[in-house]
Amino acid sequence: MRPRRPPFALLLASLLAPTLAGCGGEESPPAATPPAPTPITDDQGKATNLSCPGAVGCEKAEGDLLVGASTQKITPTIEPWTDTNQNGLWDEGEAFEDKNGNGAWDGVWLAGFGNGRAATSVHDDVWARAVVLEKGDVSVGMVALDLVGYFQQYVLDIRRAAAAEGLDFDHILVASTHVHEGRDTMGMWGKSPSSTGIDPAYMDYIVKQAVLALKEAKAGQKKANLVVAQAQSPELVNDTRRPFVIDQNITTLQFRDESDAVLTNVVFWGNHPESLGSDNTELTSDYPHFLRETMEAKWPGAPAVFFNGPLGGLTTTIGIVGCPDFSGMETCKQGTWERAEYVGKGAAEAAIAALEGANATKDEAPSLEVHRRAFLLPATNTSLGIAVLSGLMPRDVYWSDGRRVTAEEQPSLGVGLLLNGDVVIATEVNGIHIGPVAIATVPGELYTELWLQKPDGSSYIEKPEGADYPDAVPETPIQAVLPKDAIKVMVNNANDAIGYIIPLPQWDAVPPYDYGDDDNEYGEENSSGFQAGPTITSEFGKMYSE
């Protein structure tokens, strides 16, 4: 049988190819430049959208899961003083220890309650604690900071600094534990309401230590499997604003190496760290200190990392019965170290029992994926808007078309531009999936009604009489858009700190108040605005639908 001849054009091309390649005419076109991985920020400094595996640079998540963990101190230097007149403040002429030798007393202003609360000593160190995960092309870092809050621009600083160190993370989550006894990193709790509590040198130090924690965790990665357990300790957490809705789950991700030795325990639980109260002046991480200490005593050498869960509503240690005796009477009051230890140790012991119990879930080959969605958010809170525009709370702001407001434009801004939505803030939400666990992150303190679904799939969001938006449609709870069979976990104050995130049907800034005149509208006073709830839940839906 005679062989088939190739098409004429193909034959001619094959004959001419050697001649064309060697002559002085047109050269072959250069090879196409491969697409670059997703940048950390766009050209205006905003976070970018990301989905791994599948994006350039994180195409596949195959092979073993590698895990590492590290801890680095972010404890500021305290300059003790002699409070001669016993007014709780340093006054001119009172003796102090000049630790940095600059001839001036440098106050460390504690955040979370009122102004002018200067630290007098350190009870326990505060930390940047990191856990890193890598599977195939996908690499994720997760950092927990013992701070009251941490704005998006500083999170982006950590991501850029990590990249500059050669750390090839596709995504880095940075969340604050929302401790009310650490140094001010948002600017609201300085010496007076008109003076910021932020020290730029300390902000730089946080970035340095967070990157060091990520670097050491990455260097110590080992092949890992996963054990997941959930516990509940309802006696340790209260909700001080109606409706009474709490995510009671204390969820722990325990990573073990091939010899079954524990590498790290990562604990998620929603409860305000404010056991010590407003009178305390010793710097501390509050109950998370005792939670982590208890976990690390059980598994020495395995760093414990704590992420706070749903905080709005308001979930808190305030109002629980502390250290009840045999008759149920309280023996350790709010504002005491015994109270902080009772909460932290109690949560840790519940987590340990669950990890050792029969209902723990084990995954020998956990999957890994991450999703990030960035967006613009109107910030309509007048007082917080003034604080941002005045520099008291330093954060980047943007025009509604996504352009960053420049330093030259900043002085001409008025709060009306914020109220009208002409000037907005930029933030993000994440979805991080590790084996059977789906971790949703929000950039503030989410009211639990926006997170949880009832057992029948319905919403906890109420439409109380007297609320400001009686015709508002309840938002879709975030749990509803996560994978159906996942173990669902929430991280609050993740990658930003925009205040309380309230369901629009429950928003109530003006009387008549939705739950009566006795209710304190604290949530609305400390929220970026009424659009936060609808916007953030909508962005979660978009992130998963797209």
Summary of the structure (lengths in Angstrom):
residues: 546
radius of gyration: 26.1
end to end distance: 55.1
largest distance: 111.4
contacts: 1867
relative contact order: 0.13
helix: 23%
strand: 25%
